[in-house]
Amino acid sequence: MQMFEYFFLFIFSALFALSSCKKETKVINETVVDNYVYEINQVAVYQNNIEKTRQKTPEAFLSGLYANLFQSPIEANTLSDLSLIREATGDKQMADELFLNNFINAGGTMIPSNIQMRADLDLFITETYLRFYLRMPNPYEVFELKKVIDEDENLTPELVYQAFGLSNEYKFY
């Protein structure tokens, strides 16, 4: 009889335990929309060069110059080495010129060919201003640069990029 009581107590406890512990389940309705349309307002980064009042650090200058020419970021250890070399050089302008010339002559730069530049000067000038100065050129700048390129057959895109990369406006943000 005592065995029956233990068995009954065990069954009763098991039923009580199983009936009291129920896992709650939530039904989640998920709606997936695959065609979101975002409206983006076009904002001019700089209206003109007067807004650029802070000089770039040597690291920012070298990093930006490399990115503008190769269209990819510079490696951190290379940037560190170049910054140390620039810091050790007395004539910073000369060091900048040497770095720029080395970048252009290294190969792999994303510079249009002379034929591409002369085929559509307006596009080349606009893209160059956006690439280096982060702004649109004003009509006078387009006119003058177009005139200079048209008058000099020996002026290559590399030389134009060198002029932009070494300009005072490029060294400020």
C-alpha positions, 0 to 999 in steps of 0.5 A: 500500500505504501508503494501505491501511495508513493506511486500516486504521489509521484504521478500527481507531482509529475502531472502538477509539474507538467501542467504548471510549466507552460512555455509562452509562445509569441507569434510575430508577424513580420512584414518585409518591404523590399522597395524603400525609396529614400529622397536625398537632398543634394547639399553642396559641401563647400560653396566656395574656397573662402569657407575653407579656413583650417589647414589640413594636418600632414596626415590628412593632406597625404591621405587625401592626396593618395585617395584622390589619385588612387581612389583607394585609402592609403595603408596606415603604416605607409601613411605613418612613414610618409608623415615621419619623412615629411616631419623630418624635412625642412622644406614642407612644400618640397616634400609635398611636391616629391610625394605628389610626383612619386604618387603620380609616377608610381603607376596605378593612379586613376587619372584620365588620359589626355584624350579623355581630358580634351574630349570633354573639358567641362566634365574633366574640370568639374570632376577635378574640382569635385575630386580635389576641392569638394566643390563645383567650379564657378564659371570663371574658373571653368573658363580660365582652366579651359582656356589654359588647357586649350592653349597648351597642347603639352598640358596633361591631366597629370600636370593639372592634378599636380597643380590642384594637389599642391594648391593652397586651397587643397591644403585647407578644409 
